[in-house]
């Protein structure tokens, strides 16, 4: 039986963020399970990928686009372990900082009525 806390040997073909499904497994570069995709943050009209809201064992975390190493048919690879991803928050500092903007976007998505 396969270990569900590590990445399968083949995650499948590369995919676009446009078809990335919620619940897709997320792994770090070492192959350890970081969590699952909770939401893709993007500007769908302009097809701009901002990052991912990831559900981890310790709550929701944000992976900006530059920390997403690959999106595949059966999983996503992020550059850092789950405990190094930033927790989304409303009060993220920095005016034009893309990380702060992404953290606020992730926070706003988390707190909106579903």
Secondary structure, DSSP 8 states (H G I E B T S, - for coil): ---TTB--S---SB--GGG--TT-EEEETTSBEEEEEEEEEEETTTTEEEEEEEEETTEEEEEEGGGEEEEETTEEEESS-GGGSB---TT---SS-HHHHHHHHHHHHHHS--
